[in-house]
Amino acid sequence: MFNTKRLTMQIFTYVQRLTLFMLSFVLSAGMVHAQERTVSGKVTDENASPLPGVNVYIQGTTVGTITDLDGAFTLQVPGADAVLVFSSVGYSTQTVTVGAQSVINLGMEADVTALQEVVVTGYTSQSKRDITGAITSVDTEKLSEMPAASFAQQLQGRAAGVSIGQDNRPGAAPMVRIRGWGTINNNDPLYIIDGVPTKSEIQAINPNNIETIQILKDASAASIYGSRAANGVIIITTKKGKTGAPKISFDARYGVQKASNRLELTNTQQLGELLYTAARNDYIDVNGSDAGFVFSHGQYGSDPNAANFIPDYIFPSKRFEGDPAVNPALYSLNPFYGITRANKEGTDWYDEIYQPAPLQEYNVGISGGTEQGRYFVAMNYFNQEGVIYATNYNRYSLRSNTEFSPKEWIRIGETFEVSYSERVGEGDNTEGNSVAEIFRTQPIIPKYDIMGYYAGSKGTNLGNSDTPFSSLDRNKDNVQKRIRTFGGAYLELEPIEGLTLKSQIGIDYRNYYYSGFSERNIEGSEPSANHSLNVDYNYVFDWTWYNTLNYTRTFGNIHRISVLAGTEAISGLYRDVGGSRVNFFSTDINYRFLNAGTAGITNYNGGSESSLFSLFGKVNYS
């Protein structure tokens, strides 16, 4: 009988060998051909059966081939020092030094550990050997090498097909994308943490409590989680207690962050010369003449080489010592007049707001238990100062994971984490944030005026930017406060061998409070005359309840079937309330309440609700 499958495999193998041979020919063109020779051989498995599709390549190069249907290979090697690497899925990688050998026969050993490793794939778990979808398992021990508030930041560069973006503000939520952008609006993946789903504020979860991370990257995840899995699923299980005597762990870390790759900006003289040159170039006529050109600027003089090119004062604009307009006595008439000296050397706004920033973290945990009960309790404190002045993030968290087995076929447990965090820092990416203001604020503007108040851009031709330091310093007491309670409790029964029934209820409660006080800015070209206060309070309460039936059985030591069926109900509630006022008689932090404002009274209140109910099932055969 004509064997179509065998013919297809032979054609596929020949095409691969031809491709690799052509690549090998190009990449090895620079080798010393006098030492090249041919090595051939046969690769078999642990039962001495031919092993097709094994990758055979020269270590440190991309020169290689694959074994054919009979397990045979032929490869040109550059010399006796060449090392051949043999690798195949499900088998341990092996290396062989060529030496004087011209025939190398190798028996590969199955990597039993890797194939039997159990991974969570959504409401159930599977051995790696049975998985057909695109799943990545992450080594969580390596993640802990990088200090970060969120496991997603630690994940950067450690999982194929997963990209992490972040704005580097302390405590900011990272942007996670699995295989790019897949939907129109929200492209965040779905996180399943100990069976409880979420899409928000993953930085509130202490990454040191994570035991395993599985990333489901293809459409097969939608068969269980539906449209929520359109952007991939990240399944996280946290650490649990193990049978044995109590174990106490403690770890601490401390480090310092510094900004790098800073741009060199112009100083006062350089900016003046730049403005002069630009104006002159605009004036040159078609014949290349600049006859009659006179440089006119609200601050700089007409000649960049003259001693008076840079004024002594920028407010009042373009004034020099001895001018009656810069007499400090004017402050007796108006304490906010704002006489401001020019910084002739130039203010380096990078240096004014960037700083070395310490980061520290402390974790203490205790775990242990017996066959009837196991526990894991951990506490964490994380503090990260920002490399930008007056930005920081503090988090306190407590986790409790327990499980009890009053009978061999009953398991009752819970996994809960409570966290409280405080964050100070900007929340926008507009031209008004402090980093943008570094580029927009002119170096001729000093940090303070002659009376010690903030200097600004209200002089002529100084732009409309607030100085970055004043913006940050005024907001240093505007703290965002969050409380989060996340976790679930479950009951698991195994009435007969292979059959597992599980019911779990989970909650995700998030509470947010922010009081943002804005001091009046009278030194800027676009001043604000009044102090103002904005207050925002909101909370989210989501609950989920799922019930699953898992049945696994092996027939004749050959056939294994696994059946999953379940239901899930999800409900979400959101409420927010807030208001704002202006005209506060004091900037003291003890008076920053809405009742202290006398004008501009506004308020708002809103909310939303959502719900989801699903039935799902899956059958695996191997």
BABAMAR-725777 format. One line per field, with one value per residue (C-alpha): residue number from 1; x, y, z. Coordinates in Angstrom, 2 decimals, padded with zeros to 5 digits. Layout:
<bakols>
resi = [NUM,...] $
x = [X,...] $
y = [Y,...] $
z = [Z,...] $
</bakols>
This chain:
<bakols>
resi = [1,2,3,4,5,6,7,8,9,10,11,12,13,14,15,16,17,18,19,20,21,22,23,24,25,26,27,28,29,30,31,32,33,34,35,36,37,38,39,40,41,42,43,44,45,46,47,48,49,50,51,52,53,54,55,56,57,58,59,60,61,62,63,64,65,66,67,68,69,70,71,72,73,74,75,76,77,78,79,80,81,82,83,84,85,86,87,88,89,90,91,92,93,94,95,96,97,98,99,100,101,102,103,104,105,106,107,108,109,110,111,112,113,114,115,116,117,118,119,120,121,122,123,124,125,126,127,128,129,130,131,132,133,134,135,136,137,138,139,140,141,142,143,144,145,146,147,148,149,150,151,152,153,154,155,156,157,158,159,160,161,162,163,164,165,166,167,168,169,170,171,172,173,174,175,176,177,178,179,180,181,182,183,184,185,186,187,188,189,190,191,192,193,194,195,196,197,198,199,200,201,202,203,204,205,206,207,208,209,210,211,212,213,214,215,216,217,218,219,220,221,222,223,224,225,226,227,228,229,230,231,232,233,234,235,236,237,238,239,240,241,242,243,244,245,246,247,248,249,250,251,252,253,254,255,256,257,258,259,260,261,262,263,264,265,266,267,268,269,270,271,272,273,274,275,276,277,278,279,280,281,282,283,284,285,286,287,288,289,290,291,292,293,294,295,296,297,298,299,300,301,302,303,304,305,306,307,308,309,310,311,312,313,314,315,316,317,318,319,320,321,322,323,324,325,326,327,328,329,330,331,332,333,334,335,336,337,338,339,340,341,342,343,344,345,346,347,348,349,350,351,352,353,354,355,356,357,358,359,360,361,362,363,364,365,366,367,368,369,370,371,372,373,374,375,376,377,378,379,380,381,382,383,384,385,386,387,388,389,390,391,392,393,394,395,396,397,398,399,400,401,402,403,404,405,406,407,408,409,410,411,412,413,414,415,416,417,418,419,420,421,422,423,424,425,426,427,428,429,430,431,432,433,434,435,436,437,438,439,440,441,442,443,444,445,446,447,448,449,450,451,452,453,454,455,456,457,458,459,460,461,462,463,464,465,466,467,468,469,470,471,472,473,474,475,476,477,478,479,480,481,482,483,484,485,486,487,488,489,490,491,492,493,494,495,496,497,498,499,500,501,502,503,504,505,506,507,508,509,510,511,512,513,514,515,516,517,518,519,520,521,522,523,524,525,526,527,528,529,530,531,532,533,534,535,536,537,538,539,540,541,542,543,544,545,546,547,548,549,550,551,552,553,554,555,556,557,558,559,560,561,562,563,564,565,566,567,568,569,570,571,572,573,574,575,576,577,578,579,580,581,582,583,584,585,586,587,588,589,590,591,592,593,594,595,596,597,598,599,600,601,602,603,604,605,606,607,608,609,610,611,612,613,614,615,616,617,618,619,620,621,622] $
x = [000.00,001.21,002.26,001.33,002.35,005.86,006.35,005.24,007.68,010.51,009.77,009.58,012.86,014.64,013.42,014.69,018.04,018.37,017.58,020.02,022.68,022.37,022.53,025.50,027.27,026.83,027.79,030.79,032.33,034.98,036.21,039.53,038.46,041.65,040.46,036.86,035.66,032.42,030.91,027.92,026.02,022.71,020.62,018.35,016.09,016.34,014.87,017.45,014.78,015.72,014.93,013.97,013.88,016.78,018.61,022.36,024.46,027.96,028.11,028.50,027.28,024.06,025.56,023.61,021.21,018.42,018.17,016.05,013.36,016.05,017.73,020.75,022.64,025.62,027.40,030.51,032.62,035.53,037.93,038.60,037.74,034.16,031.46,028.17,024.96,022.05,018.64,015.04,011.80,011.29,014.93,017.91,020.31,023.70,027.05,029.84,033.36,034.21,037.91,039.15,035.72,034.12,031.09,029.13,026.21,024.26,021.49,019.37,017.69,014.15,013.86,011.31,011.33,010.39,007.69,006.07,006.14,002.62,001.40,-001.87,-003.92,-007.17,-009.35,-007.16,-003.57,-001.76,001.58,003.76,003.78,000.02,-000.08,-000.82,-001.40,001.16,002.07,005.12,006.19,008.23,011.02,009.88,013.21,014.90,012.20,013.10,016.60,015.16,013.72,010.38,006.95,005.22,005.96,005.13,008.16,010.29,008.85,010.39,012.56,011.97,009.00,008.84,005.96,005.38,006.37,006.35,006.07,006.34,006.64,009.06,007.07,007.27,004.20,002.85,001.04,003.11,001.67,001.68,001.09,000.97,001.71,001.05,-002.26,-005.27,-008.38,-009.66,-009.81,-008.28,-005.39,-004.44,-004.31,-006.55,-004.82,-005.97,-004.45,-005.24,-008.40,-009.61,-009.71,-008.59,-007.31,-006.37,-003.65,-001.43,001.30,-000.66,000.20,003.51,005.63,007.64,004.59,004.30,005.05,004.34,003.42,001.94,001.24,-001.44,-000.69,-003.00,-006.70,-007.13,-007.39,-010.66,-012.24,-012.31,-012.24,-014.13,-013.64,-011.82,-008.88,-008.65,-005.36,-003.94,-004.10,-001.50,-002.19,-000.51,-000.42,000.96,003.07,001.47,002.57,004.18,004.05,006.79,008.09,007.54,009.98,010.67,012.17,013.41,014.99,015.87,017.31,018.51,019.72,020.04,018.67,020.12,018.93,021.11,021.36,020.48,020.45,022.77,020.73,021.82,022.95,021.89,024.58,024.09,020.33,020.78,023.19,020.78,017.92,020.20,021.31,017.76,016.53,019.46,018.90,015.24,016.31,018.77,017.36,017.56,020.97,022.39,022.57,021.64,022.13,020.14,019.56,019.06,018.40,015.45,014.47,012.55,015.52,018.75,020.74,021.46,025.04,025.87,029.52,028.70,028.93,025.33,023.94,022.50,020.56,020.97,017.22,014.55,011.66,011.14,012.32,015.76,016.88,020.32,021.67,020.79,017.48,014.79,012.40,014.50,014.52,013.62,011.69,008.92,008.18,006.80,004.03,003.49,005.21,004.59,006.03,008.63,011.86,014.00,017.70,018.85,020.87,023.69,025.41,022.11,019.92,020.38,016.82,017.94,020.06,017.30,014.79,016.76,018.34,019.79,016.79,016.95,014.84,014.28,012.21,011.66,009.86,009.19,007.25,006.37,005.11,004.60,001.88,000.77,-001.16,-004.37,-003.44,-000.86,-000.22,001.82,001.79,003.95,004.37,006.04,007.18,008.29,009.54,010.77,011.82,011.65,014.68,012.56,012.21,009.08,007.92,007.70,005.75,005.15,003.36,002.51,001.02,-000.07,-000.80,-002.40,-002.70,-004.07,-005.42,-007.03,-007.78,-010.07,-010.47,-008.27,-010.96,-011.76,-009.70,-010.76,-008.58,-008.22,-005.74,-006.00,-003.76,-004.43,-002.29,-002.14,-000.15,000.68,001.96,003.18,003.82,002.45,-000.23,-000.13,002.01,001.17,003.48,002.81,004.61,007.98,010.07,008.58,009.13,012.88,013.01,010.49,011.83,014.57,017.94,018.00,015.21,016.58,015.03,013.91,013.39,015.27,012.84,013.04,009.74,009.57,010.85,008.81,008.25,006.19,008.97,008.92,009.79,010.28,007.66,004.65,006.14,006.09,009.48,009.74,010.91,008.04,005.49,006.92,007.48,003.93,002.53,004.74,001.90,-000.70,-000.84,-002.81,-003.93,-005.14,-006.40,-006.87,-008.24,-007.86,-008.34,-010.75,-011.90,-012.52,-013.87,-012.47,-013.85,-012.46,-015.22,-013.66,-010.23,-009.74,-012.85,-012.41,-015.21,-014.27,-016.21,-014.48,-015.66,-013.29,-013.39,-011.47,-012.07,-010.22,-010.53,-008.94,-008.64,-006.85,-006.69,-004.93,-004.14,-002.88,-001.22,-001.68,001.03,001.63,005.17,004.20,003.18,-000.17,-000.78,-003.44,-004.63,-006.30,-005.50,-007.69,-008.48,-009.79,-010.87,-011.70,-012.89,-013.94,-014.20,-014.59,-016.07,-015.92,-016.84,-016.56,-017.94,-017.00,-017.73,-015.78,-015.76,-012.50,-012.26,-009.03,-008.53,-005.92,-006.90,-004.46,-001.49,-001.74,-004.82,-005.44,-008.61,-009.32,-012.71,-013.43,-016.87,-017.82,-019.82,-018.70,-020.59,-018.93,-020.35,-018.72,-019.68,-018.07,-018.87,-017.13,-017.71,-015.69,-015.64,-013.51,-013.29,-011.09,-010.23,-008.44,-007.12,-004.15,-001.87,-001.29,-001.86,-004.26,-006.68,-006.79,-010.43,-013.29,-015.10,-012.19,-012.77,-015.23,-015.84,-015.92,-018.00,-018.49,-019.20,-019.89,-021.06,-021.32,-021.09,-021.56,-022.37,-021.58,-022.18,-021.17,-022.29,-020.61,-020.68,-017.52,-016.05,-012.97,-011.85,-008.19,-007.07,-003.47] $
y = [000.00,003.49,005.22,008.90,009.89,008.38,010.09,013.45,013.05,012.21,015.28,017.48,016.07,016.56,020.18,020.87,019.24,021.23,024.50,023.79,022.69,025.96,027.95,025.86,026.55,030.32,030.62,028.34,029.98,031.64,028.39,026.81,024.28,022.30,021.08,020.36,016.80,014.87,013.32,011.00,008.81,007.60,008.77,006.38,006.56,004.57,001.52,001.66,002.79,005.40,008.95,011.31,015.10,015.49,018.81,018.30,021.46,022.72,024.44,028.22,028.38,028.02,025.30,022.07,019.50,017.19,013.41,011.69,009.06,006.46,008.68,009.24,012.51,013.85,017.09,018.97,019.98,022.44,020.25,017.94,020.63,020.95,020.06,018.64,019.38,016.92,018.22,017.12,017.88,015.46,014.36,015.59,017.72,016.06,017.28,015.27,016.45,015.24,014.52,011.89,010.36,010.27,008.22,009.23,007.07,008.39,007.06,009.90,009.72,010.91,013.97,012.40,015.30,017.89,015.72,014.90,018.47,019.53,022.93,024.72,025.27,026.68,025.09,022.01,020.89,018.75,017.10,018.91,015.82,016.18,019.88,020.91,024.66,027.44,027.63,029.16,028.25,030.92,030.19,032.25,031.85,033.85,036.52,037.29,038.29,041.59,043.90,045.28,046.12,043.85,040.39,041.75,044.06,041.05,039.13,041.49,039.58,036.19,034.83,034.47,036.35,038.51,042.18,044.47,048.23,050.58,054.28,053.65,055.63,053.94,051.79,052.32,049.38,047.83,047.24,043.53,042.39,038.74,038.35,042.00,043.90,041.71,043.80,047.31,048.67,047.05,044.78,043.59,039.83,038.04,037.17,034.13,034.23,031.10,030.69,034.28,036.42,040.05,042.58,045.44,046.63,043.57,045.64,045.22,041.49,040.72,038.87,037.10,034.97,033.53,029.82,029.27,031.32,029.81,031.96,030.75,032.46,031.00,030.78,027.51,029.56,031.02,027.56,027.91,031.65,032.91,036.43,037.45,035.41,037.32,038.87,035.77,034.42,034.51,031.88,032.39,030.09,031.34,029.49,026.98,025.27,021.83,019.03,019.32,021.36,025.14,026.97,030.66,032.62,036.18,038.10,041.73,043.77,047.31,049.07,052.44,053.40,056.06,057.62,056.97,058.06,061.63,064.21,067.19,070.37,073.88,076.33,079.98,081.24,078.35,078.82,082.53,081.82,079.23,081.75,084.36,081.97,080.83,084.42,085.37,082.38,083.36,086.89,085.92,086.73,084.70,086.20,085.04,088.55,089.43,093.16,095.11,092.15,093.10,090.42,091.38,089.24,089.83,088.69,088.48,091.39,091.97,090.59,087.09,088.15,091.20,091.22,092.41,089.62,087.95,090.29,090.41,089.96,088.13,089.62,092.45,091.37,092.22,094.40,095.08,095.98,099.53,099.55,100.96,098.19,095.55,097.30,094.73,097.46,096.77,093.68,095.91,096.81,093.31,090.32,088.25,090.70,088.05,089.89,087.16,087.12,085.42,082.24,083.20,079.83,078.04,075.91,072.19,071.04,067.40,067.84,069.74,066.88,063.67,061.98,058.65,056.69,053.93,050.80,048.45,045.35,043.01,039.66,037.34,034.10,031.00,027.71,024.12,021.69,018.09,015.73,017.21,020.88,023.09,026.83,029.61,033.14,035.97,039.68,042.17,045.78,047.36,050.92,052.51,056.12,057.56,058.79,061.91,064.14,063.70,060.41,057.22,054.04,052.17,048.83,046.70,043.25,040.19,036.80,033.75,030.42,027.45,024.02,021.37,017.70,016.29,013.21,011.90,012.76,016.27,019.45,022.85,025.90,029.62,031.97,035.64,038.66,042.09,045.04,048.75,051.09,054.78,056.39,059.89,060.76,062.22,060.42,061.93,061.77,065.24,068.17,069.36,066.55,067.21,065.28,067.27,070.46,069.71,070.32,073.18,075.27,077.63,077.42,081.19,080.68,080.01,077.76,080.61,084.37,086.85,086.32,082.54,081.89,079.67,081.36,081.01,081.90,085.09,087.18,087.99,085.21,082.54,080.13,078.87,075.98,075.66,074.74,070.99,071.38,073.63,071.23,068.26,070.10,071.40,067.88,066.04,065.69,064.49,060.81,058.10,055.48,051.99,049.01,045.66,042.37,039.53,035.79,032.93,029.92,026.48,023.01,020.05,016.50,013.29,010.71,008.11,007.75,010.09,012.19,015.64,018.07,021.63,024.71,028.05,031.55,034.46,038.20,041.19,044.37,047.57,050.86,054.06,057.54,060.57,064.16,066.44,069.95,072.47,075.62,078.82,079.54,083.25,083.01,081.39,082.98,081.21,081.77,080.26,082.70,080.31,077.21,074.26,070.79,067.72,064.66,061.27,058.14,054.90,051.22,048.03,044.80,041.76,038.24,034.99,031.54,028.51,024.80,022.17,018.44,016.80,013.14,011.48,007.81,005.67,002.58,-000.27,001.92,003.40,005.60,008.52,010.57,013.73,015.43,018.90,020.45,023.50,026.65,030.13,033.19,036.62,039.89,043.32,046.54,049.98,053.21,056.56,059.94,063.13,066.90,070.00,073.54,076.63,079.63,078.07,080.55,078.32,075.81,073.94,070.22,070.19,072.43,070.42,069.42,070.37,072.20,074.66,075.89,078.71,078.75,076.63,073.96,070.89,067.23,063.99,060.49,057.47,053.73,050.63,046.95,043.91,040.17,037.04,033.43,030.70,026.96,025.32,021.91,020.25,016.74,015.72,012.38,011.17] $
z = [000.00,-000.85,002.41,001.97,005.49,005.11,001.74,003.23,006.10,003.71,001.57,004.68,005.97,002.64,002.43,005.97,005.21,002.01,003.83,006.64,004.16,002.24,005.52,006.62,003.35,003.66,007.34,007.14,004.10,006.24,007.87,007.03,004.42,004.75,008.18,007.22,007.17,007.13,010.23,010.02,012.41,013.75,016.69,018.59,021.62,024.87,023.09,020.27,017.81,015.19,016.31,013.45,013.68,016.13,015.80,015.31,015.17,015.86,019.25,019.03,015.41,013.45,011.28,011.63,010.27,011.45,011.49,008.82,009.32,010.03,012.62,010.34,009.84,007.93,008.77,007.69,010.73,010.77,012.74,015.67,018.25,017.01,019.55,018.28,020.15,019.92,021.02,020.65,022.43,025.31,025.42,027.39,025.31,024.83,023.51,021.86,020.94,017.43,017.99,015.55,015.05,011.63,012.77,015.84,016.97,019.94,022.14,023.61,026.99,027.60,029.83,032.12,034.58,031.98,030.41,033.72,035.02,035.87,034.71,035.42,032.27,033.58,036.29,035.99,035.44,032.86,032.32,029.80,027.59,027.08,026.24,022.66,023.12,023.36,027.06,028.71,032.25,034.03,036.49,039.47,041.27,038.54,038.70,042.30,041.20,040.01,042.70,041.54,042.90,040.39,039.01,035.54,035.71,036.69,033.74,031.17,028.69,030.35,028.38,024.59,023.00,026.09,026.03,029.04,028.90,031.85,032.53,035.43,037.97,041.37,041.86,038.34,036.75,033.93,030.49,029.56,025.99,024.91,021.20,020.52,020.42,019.81,020.54,019.94,023.48,026.57,025.54,029.02,029.57,032.04,035.32,037.28,040.76,042.77,040.69,041.09,037.91,037.68,035.18,037.47,039.85,039.75,041.39,044.66,044.68,046.38,043.75,046.47,047.31,043.79,043.34,039.62,036.56,033.40,030.34,027.91,024.62,021.98,021.20,023.11,026.32,025.01,025.13,028.92,029.67,026.63,025.26,028.46,027.16,023.86,024.97,026.63,030.17,032.94,035.60,038.96,041.95,045.24,047.77,050.12,053.27,053.16,055.66,058.24,061.14,061.03,058.79,059.18,056.28,056.10,053.27,052.80,050.01,049.58,046.49,044.81,041.41,039.17,035.95,032.91,029.27,030.09,027.33,027.41,027.18,026.28,028.94,028.99,026.58,024.15,024.03,023.36,020.52,019.13,019.13,017.54,014.77,014.05,013.76,011.52,009.23,008.89,007.89,005.14,001.72,-001.50,-002.27,001.07,002.54,006.12,005.68,008.20,010.51,014.17,016.81,018.99,021.96,025.18,027.32,025.30,023.88,020.20,020.12,021.45,021.90,024.01,027.83,028.09,025.91,029.04,031.37,035.14,035.66,033.68,035.67,035.19,031.77,030.41,033.31,034.78,038.19,039.24,037.41,039.75,038.65,040.40,043.76,046.48,048.26,045.79,047.85,050.59,048.17,046.73,048.37,045.23,042.74,041.86,041.01,039.47,038.65,035.46,035.90,033.56,033.80,033.20,035.45,034.79,035.34,035.08,038.19,039.98,039.86,039.23,042.24,043.40,044.68,047.31,047.03,049.94,050.57,053.52,053.55,056.46,056.21,058.17,056.78,057.83,058.83,059.03,056.78,058.18,057.85,056.18,056.36,054.77,056.18,054.84,055.44,053.12,053.14,049.87,049.46,046.24,045.98,042.49,040.59,040.09,043.14,045.31,043.76,045.79,046.46,049.72,050.06,053.07,052.48,054.43,052.85,054.42,052.57,054.51,053.62,055.82,055.13,057.82,055.61,052.79,050.26,051.57,051.24,052.55,052.04,051.50,049.82,050.77,050.49,051.95,050.88,051.61,049.41,049.20,046.06,045.25,041.64,038.49,036.60,033.12,030.02,028.72,028.04,031.58,033.40,035.00,032.47,029.59,031.58,031.71,027.97,027.94,030.84,029.71,031.52,032.15,034.72,038.22,040.85,043.12,042.87,045.08,048.00,047.97,046.20,043.11,039.97,036.78,033.18,033.53,031.98,028.27,025.80,028.50,027.22,029.18,031.13,034.91,036.27,036.89,040.47,041.50,040.01,041.90,045.16,045.26,044.76,047.25,049.78,047.27,048.17,046.38,048.89,048.01,049.99,048.30,049.56,047.09,047.38,047.76,049.76,048.32,049.04,047.12,047.23,045.73,046.34,044.01,042.47,039.54,040.20,041.76,042.58,043.49,044.49,045.07,045.83,045.37,046.04,044.76,046.77,045.84,047.71,046.35,047.88,046.46,047.68,045.22,046.39,043.82,045.10,043.16,040.64,040.24,038.83,035.54,032.25,032.62,036.35,038.55,041.18,043.61,045.59,044.62,045.92,044.12,046.09,044.56,046.35,044.67,045.37,043.37,044.65,042.35,043.33,041.43,042.15,040.12,040.36,038.43,037.88,036.82,035.90,034.79,034.01,032.28,030.33,029.78,030.72,027.23,026.90,029.21,029.15,031.13,031.31,032.70,033.13,035.11,035.71,036.72,037.90,038.14,039.43,039.55,041.35,040.99,042.84,042.95,044.55,044.56,044.44,044.12,045.57,045.30,047.48,050.42,052.96,053.87,052.19,055.46,055.01,057.97,056.05,052.85,053.08,050.79,053.58,053.82,050.25,049.67,045.91,042.77,044.51,042.30,043.02,041.23,041.95,039.66,039.38,037.28,037.61,035.51,035.59,033.72,033.80,031.83,031.20,029.98,029.30,027.88,027.00,026.64,025.24,025.10] $
</bakols>
